[in-house]
Amino acid sequence: MPARTTQTRENTGVTGSAAPGSGPGPALVRGLAAACHPLPAAAVTLFAAALTAAAGQGPARAAVTVGAVAAGQLSVGWCNDRADLRRDLATGRRDKPLVAGTVTAAAVSRAAAVSLLLCVPLSLACGLLAGAAHLVGVAAAWAYNLRLKSTAASWVPYALAFGLLPAFVTLGLPGAPWPPPWLTAAAALLGAGAHFANVLPDIEDDLATGVAGLPQRLGLRVSAAVAGLLVLGSTATLVVGPPGRVTAYGWMLLSATTTVLLLAARRPAGRLPFLATMAVAGADVILLVVELRP
């Protein structure tokens, strides 16, 4: 298959001098940027930034918090691409930088390790309890990449990591308060929904290479329905959870979320469900910043 030649080179992490990502420079930067799963990494980092604004963190603490989340997400993305290398080669995923040869396996491994090491002090700088909450979430994401993605518990790391993100933000505030339960629940539901939506385009390739997480076991249509229900549940929890009356924006968000997810469910095999999840998450972020800021 098309990736056969690349396999010999990439599995050893050694490339010739002509490899596009083999040395420092723009090519290496582009290769690493593409291998870190930039859209999910940016989305989660922006979600963390919105949480810091909603919680009222000061600029300095917010910068450290967002920096820790960014470092953690980069480490998770690079770890994922490196862990999936053999499966991506087997299925000819030329859209993956490691398969295409635009960056070496060794470079991605080093980048994952460095960003993980950077994540630790940044997380703990927000406080021991806050840092521990974030590092547990990052550890859960690494556990998914290295083992749990092929088990029926594949959704657990997503729910845990997303659910702990609000705690990381609020525990860094004076007095180290825990976030309200509705916010933790909404984040956990969104994370689980994102997992189901994200794997939909790759279910057949995953099953062919031995990856049998919960979405793969349930199948395409059932998993698409579960993804929609989880994301809708997240939005509903976010809208009705806070004390007081539901605002007009909240009702509109709930209605728009339902419409978007119904449209996405008509094309479960493409990227539309995942993009719809990202759009819903963006709208949820606006609700957090505009309506929940103290």
Secondary structure, DSSP 8 states (H G I E B T S, - for coil): -TTHHHHHHHTTT---TT-TTSSSSHHHHHHHHHHT-HHHHHHHHHHHHHHHHHHT--HHHHHHHHHHHHHHHHHHHHHHHHHTHHHHHHTT-TTSHHHHTSS-HHHHHHHHHHHHHHHHHHHHTT-HHHHHHHHHHHHHHHHHHHTGGGSTTTHHHHHHHHHHHHHHHHTTSTT-----HHHHHHHHHHHHHHHHHHHGGGHHHHHHTT---HHHHH-HHHHHHHHHHHHHHHHHHHHHSSSS---HHHHHHHHHHHHHHHHHHT-TTSSHHHHHHHHHHHHHHHHHHHHH--
